């Protein structure tokens, strides 16, 4: 059996490299300069398997800042990239419903929190 890190990357459209920031777990994306950003629109859009594999290997060597990097599909037809699947939409936007802790905070403050639209 081949390790997931040794498998060939097959892409069928634009992708980005995404991971979680080590110190707080926030979703981050790899930029063209090799740094990490919390904004998908600043991520490097990769169009070939070769580009994606090279960027992924570089990201995997950056274990002090971000962990668990992988290739994620994006929809780059808009002015800025958007998540191309439900997993990435949830990772970038947060839960699709209010969490119990969110409801409790709204009750304490006396202000109703706006609900997020379900995807």
For each residue, the residues with C-beta under 8 A, 3 or more apart:
1:
2: 6 7
3: 6 7
4: 7
5: 60
6: 2 3
7: 2 3 4
8: 49 53
9: 49 52 53 56 71
10: 49
11: 15 46 47 48 49 52 71 73
12: 73
13: 73 74 76 84
14: 45 46 47 73 74 75 76 81 84
15: 11 45 46 47 52 71 72 73 74
16: 29 30 40 43 44 45 46 71 72 74 81
17: 29 30 43 44 46 52 55 56 59 69 70 71 72
18: 27 28 29 30 43 69 70 72 88 91
19: 27 28 30 36 59 66 67 68 69 70
20: 25 26 27 28 66 67 68
21: 24 25 26 27 28 36 38 65 66
22: 63 64 65 66 67
23:
24: 21
25: 20 21
26: 20 21 38
27: 18 19 20 21 38 91 92
28: 18 19 20 21 36 37 38 66
29: 16 17 18 36 37 38 39 40 42 43 44
30: 16 17 18 19 34 35 36 43 44 55 58 59 69
31: 34 35 36 37 42 43 44
32: 44
33:
34: 30 31 58 62
35: 30 31
36: 19 21 28 29 30 31 62 65 66
37: 28 29 31 42 43
38: 21 26 27 28 29
39: 29 42 43
40: 16 29 43 74 80 81 82 83 92
41: 80 81
42: 29 31 37 39
43: 16 17 18 29 30 31 37 39 40 74 81
44: 16 17 29 30 31 32 55
45: 14 15 16 74 76 81
46: 11 14 15 16 17 51 52 55 71
47: 11 14 15 51
48: 11 51 52
49: 8 9 10 11 52 53
50: 53 54
51: 46 47 48 54 55
52: 9 11 15 17 46 48 49 55 56 71
53: 8 9 49 50 56 57
54: 50 51 57 58
55: 17 30 44 46 51 52 58 59
56: 9 17 52 53 59 60 69 70 71
57: 53 54 60 61
58: 30 34 54 55 61 62
59: 17 19 30 55 56 62 66 69
60: 5 56 57 63 69
61: 57 58
62: 34 36 58 59 65 66 69
63: 22 60 66 67
64: 22
65: 21 22 36 62
66: 19 20 21 22 28 36 59 62 63 69
67: 19 20 22 63
68: 19 20
69: 17 18 19 30 56 59 60 62 66
70: 17 18 19 56
71: 9 11 15 16 17 46 52 56
72: 15 16 17 18 83 84 85 87 88
73: 11 12 13 14 15 84 85 88
74: 13 14 15 16 40 43 45 81 82 83 84 88
75: 14 78 81 82 83 84
76: 13 14 45 81
77:
78: 75 81 82
79:
80: 40 41
81: 14 16 40 41 43 45 74 75 76 78
82: 40 74 75 78
83: 40 72 74 75 88 89 91 92 93
84: 13 14 72 73 74 75 88
85: 72 73 88 89
86: 89 90 119
87: 72 90 91
88: 18 72 73 74 83 84 85 91 92
89: 83 85 86 92 93 119
90: 86 87 93 94 95 96 119
91: 18 27 83 87 88
92: 27 40 83 88 89
93: 83 89 90 96 116 119
94: 90 116
95: 90 98 99 116
96: 90 93 116 118 119
97: 115 116 118
98: 95 102 103 113 115 116
99: 95 102 103
100: 103 104
101: 104 105
102: 98 99 105 106 113
103: 98 99 100 106 107 113
104: 100 101 107 108
105: 101 102 108 109 113
106: 102 103 109 111 112 113
107: 103 104 110
108: 104 105
109: 105 106
110: 107
111: 106
112: 106
113: 98 102 103 105 106
114:
115: 97 98
116: 93 94 95 96 97 98
117:
118: 96 97
119: 86 89 90 93 96
